[in-house]
Amino acid sequence: MKVKKLYLLERTDDVDYDEFDSAVICAFSLGDAIAVQKIGSADHISGRCIGVARATVKCGMVLGSFNTG
C-alpha cells in the first residue's frame, strides 16, 4: 500500500508580489508533489519530505505561503 507523505516545496528563484514562495503538498512522491504544485516553475523548486500524512488527508496543497501585493 502506498503511503501519502507531506512535502515542503520552496521556490529557489526571486519571489514577487502575488506569488507563492512555498507550500506543503500531500502526495505519494516528491515528483508527484512538484507536478501538482502551483507555486512556480518546477525548475526553481526545492522539496523535501517533512512527514507522513494521515489517510484522511487528500492529495494536493495543504498549506501555502502567498505574498500578497
Summary of the structure (lengths in Angstrom):
residues: 69
radius of gyration: 11.9
end to end distance: 42.9
largest distance: 42.9
contacts: 185
relative contact order: 0.37
helix: 14%
strand: 46%
